[in-house]
Amino acid sequence: MFGIDFSQIILFIGTFMVAGSIHEFSHAATAYFLGDSTAKHEGRMTINPLAHIDLVGTILLPMFIGFGWMKPVPVFLGNLRHPMRDYAIIAFAGPFSNLVQACFALLIANLFAIQSPLLIKIFSHYILINILLMGFNLLPIAPLDGGAILHYFLPNSMKEGFERFSQYSGFILLAIILLPRIGFPNLLGYWLYPFDMARKSLLHWDTMNIFLLNLGLFGIIGFFLRDEIKRLMNKADWEAKRVSDKGKAVKTTLDNKKYIKLAQDIIPKVDEGIPLTTSEITELKAIQSTLDPKANICSPPDYDIEDPTCQNCEWFRNCLVRKAGESSQ
C-alpha cells in the first residue's frame, strides 16, 4: 500500500542483528582473553542478539534509514595487561569478525552449491552486511573501532588533539550519514566503495581459494590469541584431571562400600566356620586379585567392621583377602 518492502526490511534487520551480535561478541571475547572480564560479567560474551540489541539503533533506525548499531561492549582498561595496545586489538576484533563471517558464509554457500533463490538472497545479503559493517566500523572516527585503532598508532604528540576532536565526532559521523540525503557528497559511500569492490571480487573466487582464505583468517586469530588459547587448554587439562580424580574417588568409595558389604556378610560366616557359597568365594577371589597380598594386615582382634576408620583402611581390605584365602582352602 505504501510501497514498503517489509521482506527486505526483515532481511536487513535479521542479518544485521546476527552479524552485529557476533561483532560485539568478538569484542567481548577478545577483551576477556586479554584480561578484562567486564563484558563477560555483564552477559555480553554471547552471540545471543538479545544481549546486544539497542531498540533504537538495532530496530527502529534500520527500518527507516537503513543504518543502525548494537549496544557497545564495555571495556575497563585497568584490567588489560597492555591497555592501549590491547584496546586497539579489542577494537580490531569486531571488524575482523565481520570479514571472517563474510568469507565463511561465502565458503558455506560454495561448498553446498546453494541453488535456492531465497537462500542465495539471504547469503548474499549477509555477506554484503558484514563487509559494509567492517568498512563502516573501520572509519577512523571515535567512537567507531577505527577511531580506537587510529588513536593507538598516532604519535603521542597528536593523541591529545585527536581526543579533543573526538568530542565532536558523534556529530561529524551523523552528518556523514545524513547530509547525502539532502544533496551533499556521499563521503561514506566513497569510503565504503573499495570494501564493496573487494566483496564483488571475492564473489568470483573459486571454492579452494575461499577455503584457503578462511584458513588464513582463522590462522591469524590463532596467532594473536595463541597465549590465551594455550592458557585455556592448560586450564581445560587441569579441569579434566580434576574430574578424572573425582571420578576415581567416587569409584573408590563405591568399591569400599562393596568391600564393607562383603565383610558384613562373609566375615561372620568365616569366624563361625560356616561354609561360604560359590558366589561369595568368587567375589572374594575377585577382590583378592585387586589387592596386594603382601601388604600389612591386622590380626583378627584388631579389626571392627563397625569402626569407620577400620572400614576405610587398606588393611581392612586385606583382612578380607586373608579370610578369602582361609575360606577357600
N, C-alpha and C positions, 0 to 999 in steps of 0.2 A: 504493500500500500504506500509506504513512504520510501520505497527504493532501497531499503536497508537489507543487506545480505547477512542474515543472522548466522548462517552456517559459517561464513567467513570470519565473523566476529568470534564465534565459539572456537573455531580452529585456531585463531590467533591467540586468544586468551589461554586456551588449553596448552598449546605448545610453549607459549611464553611462561606459563606457570611451571611447567616441567623443567624447561631449560634454566629458568631463573632460580628454581629451588636447588638444582644441582650446582649452579653457580654459587649460591650462598652457602650450601653445604661444603663446597670446596674451600671457601674462606674459613669456615669454622673448623674443618678437619685439619687444614694446614696450620691454623693457629694452635690447635690442640697438640699437633705433632711438635711444634716449635716451643711449647711450654706454657701456653695460655689456655686454660680450660674455661674461661668466662662464657664463651658461646655454648660450650657443651653443657654447663650448669644451667643455662637459660633455655635448654631444649632446642638449640639451633643446629646441632650437629646431626641433622637428619635430612633425608630427601623428601620428607612429607611436606607438600606445599602449604598445609595449614599452619606450619611453624614459621613460614616466611612471608605469607600473604599480607599485603597492606591494602585495605579496602579501596582506598582512593587510587593508589599507584598501580595496583595489580588488576583491579576490576573496572573501575569507572573510567579512568583516563584512557586505557586501551580501547574501550568501547567507542569513545568519541574522537580521539585524536591519534590513535594508533601508536601511543607511546606510554611507557609506564616504568615502574620499578618495584622491587621487593624491599622488605624491611632490611636495613643494613645490619650486618653481623657485628656485635660488639667485640672489640679487641682492647685488652689492657696492656699497654706497652711495658709496664713494670714487670710483667710475668715473662717477657721474652728474654732469651739469653743475649741476643744482639738486637736490641729494639728497632733501630732504623732499618737495618738490613732485613730482618725477619718480617717487619711490617710491609716492606716492598714485596717480599716473596708472597706474603699472605694476599696482598692486593693483586699480584700477577696470577695467583691461583684461580681466581674467578674467570677472567677472560680465557685463560688457558683451558679451563674445563669446558668452555663453550666450543673451542676448537676441537677438543677431544670428542665431545658429543656429536658435532657435525661430521667428523671423519668416521666415527664409529657407526653412526646412523647410515652413512653412505656405504660403509662396508657391509652392514647387515642387508641393506637393500640390494646390493650387488650379489652377495653370497646366495640369497634366497630368490634371486631373479624375480622380484616382486612385479606383478603384472596388473594387479587390481588398481583401477583408476583412483579409488578412494585412498588406498594405502600409498600410492605414488604421490598423491596430493599431500597427505599427512607428512610423509618423509621429506618431501621437497620443502614444505613449509618449515618443518623442524630444523632442517639444515640451514635454511635462509635465516630463521630467527636466531640461531646460535651464532652464525657468522656476523650478523648485524649487532647482536649483543656484545660479542667480542670486540668488534670495531668501536662501538659506541663507548664501552667502558674503558677503552684504551685512550680516549680523549684526554690529553694532558691537562685536565682541569679538575680541581677538587670540587666535590667530594668523590669524583669517579676514581676508579682504580688507577687509571693513567696518571692522575694527579699525584697519587702516593708514590708511584714508581718514579715519576719525574723528580719529585722532591728528593728522593734518595740519591739520584745521580747528579743533581745540581751541586756546584761548588758551594762551600759554606758561605761565601760572600753573597750568594744570590738567594739563599734559603729564606732569609728574613723577608726580603722583598716579595718572594713567591707566597709566603704565608700571609702577608698583608693583601696581596692581590686575591688570595683565596677567600677572603672575607666577602667579596662581591661575586665570586664565581657562580653562585646559585642563580643570580640574576642574569649573568652572562650566558649560562647554559640554557636558561629558559628563553632568552632572546634568540639564541642559535636555533632552537627548536621551533619557535612560534613565528618569528619575523618572516620566514619564507612564505608563510601563508598569506601575507599581505604584500607580496611583491619584492621583498628583499632577497639578495643572493642566498642560495641554499648552501651555506658553509658546511653544514652537517653532511649533506649529500656528497660534496666534494671530498670530505674526509672519509666517508664510507665507500666511495667509488672503488678504490683499489681492493678493499676487502670483498666487495661483491664480484669484482672481476676474478679474484682468486677463487671464489666459490664456483663461478661458472667454469673456470678452467679445471677445477677439481672434479666436477661432474663428468668430465670426459676421460678421466683416468681409468685404467683397467683395474680389475679386482686385485691382482697381485701387487701393483704399486700402492693401492689404497691400503692393503694389508700391511705392507712394509711401513707405510706412513704411520698407521696405528701402532705398530710395533715400536717405531721410533718414539712416538709420543709417550707411550707407557714406559719406555726406557728412560726418558727424561724425568718422568715422575719418580721412578725408582731411584735414579741417580741423586736427585735433590733430597729425597726422603730416606736415603739408604741408612743413615744412622738411626733414625726413628723407627724404621722398619725392623732393623736388627734388634733394637731395644724391645719392640713389641714381640718379636719372635722369641727372644730370651724370656720375656715375661710369660708368653704362652707356654714355653717349655717348662718353666717353673710351675705354672698352674697345672699343667698336665701331670708333672711329677707329684704335686700335692694331691691331686685327685687320685693318682695311682696309689700313693701311700695310704690315702684314706680308704681306698678300696681294699688294700691288703689288710689294714687294721680291722675293717668290717669282717673280712674273711676269717681273720684270726679269732675275732670274737665269736663268730659262728662255730668255728672249729672247737673253741674252748667249751661252748655250750654243748656241742656234740660229745666231747670227752666227758664232761661233767655228767651228762645224762647216762652215758655208758657206765660211768663209775657208780652212779647211784643204783643202777640196775644189776651190775655184774659183780662189783667188789664184795657186797654182802654174800652173794652166792659162793664166791671163791673162798671167803673166810669160813663159811659154814660147810664147805665141802659139797655143795650142790652142783651137780654136773651142768655145764653150760650147753646151750643149744648150738647146733651147727652154725646158724646165722650169727650168733654172738661171738663165737670163736673167729669167724671170718672177719667180722668188724674189728675185733681186737687185733688180729694179724694185720689188717689194713692200717690201723693206727700205728702198730709197731714198725711197719715199713717206712713210716714218715718221720720217725724219731731216731735219735742217736742212742743206740742200746748201751753205749759206754758212758753216758752221762751219769753224774751222781744221782742217787736216789735216796729217799728216806727209808728208814726201817718202818715196819708196819705200825708201831705205836705212834709214829711221828706225824702221820697224815690224818686229816679230818675233813671229809668231803663237805661238812657244813661250814668250814672256815673259808671265807672268800679269798684270803691270802693264799691258802693252800690250793684252792680251786684254780687260781690263775698262775700257778707256779709250774715251771717246766718240769720240776722234779715230780709233781703230781702226775703228769702225763706218763712219766717213766715208771711210776708205781703201777699204772695200768699196763704198761708194757711188760713189767715183771710178772704181774698177775696173769697176763695173757699167756706168757711163756709157761708159767706154772700150770695153768689150767689145760694147756694143750698137750702136756706131757702124758 
